[in-house]
Amino acid sequence: MKFRDYVGHVRSWDGQTLEMTRDAAANGSRPEQRVSIPADTIVTVKPVPERSMTRPRP
């Protein structure tokens, strides 16, 4: 059995297919990609909110 992880931004979800933009690899080995992932192949999802644009005061 082989598992893959995808880090990126959700474009759409219709309950059947997750459409997302996969982030480019940090080392430059893979460009940004558009991917479609069938719902029945998803094992788990870990949502991560966007970073806050405000900086905390020192």
C-alpha positions in Angstrom: 0.0 0.0 0.0 1.3 3.4 -0.9 0.3 6.7 0.6 0.9 10.2 -0.8 0.5 13.6 0.8 -0.6 16.8 -0.9 0.0 20.3 0.5 -1.9 23.0 -1.3 -5.0 25.0 -1.6 -8.5 23.7 -2.2 -10.2 25.0 -5.4 -13.4 23.0 -5.1 -15.1 20.0 -3.4 -18.3 18.4 -4.6 -18.4 15.5 -2.2 -17.0 13.2 -4.9 -13.7 14.9 -5.9 -11.3 17.3 -4.2 -9.8 19.7 -6.6 -6.7 21.5 -5.3 -3.6 23.4 -6.3 -0.7 21.5 -5.0 2.2 23.7 -3.8 5.5 23.6 -5.5 8.2 21.6 -3.8 10.4 23.8 -1.5 13.6 22.4 -3.2 12.3 23.3 -6.7 12.0 19.6 -7.8 8.3 19.9 -8.6 6.3 22.9 -9.9 2.9 23.9 -8.7 0.2 21.4 -9.9 -3.5 21.2 -10.3 -4.7 17.8 -8.9 -8.0 16.0 -8.7 -8.4 13.5 -5.8 -11.3 11.1 -5.7 -13.1 11.1 -2.3 -12.8 7.3 -1.9 -9.0 7.5 -2.0 -8.7 10.1 0.7 -7.5 8.7 4.1 -7.4 11.8 6.2 -7.5 15.6 5.8 -5.6 18.1 7.9 -6.8 21.6 7.3 -4.3 24.3 8.1 -5.5 27.9 8.2 -3.7 30.6 6.3 -1.0 32.5 8.2 -2.2 35.7 9.9 -1.1 38.8 8.0 -0.8 40.8 11.3 2.4 40.6 13.2 2.3 40.1 17.0 3.7 43.0 19.1 7.0 42.4 20.8 
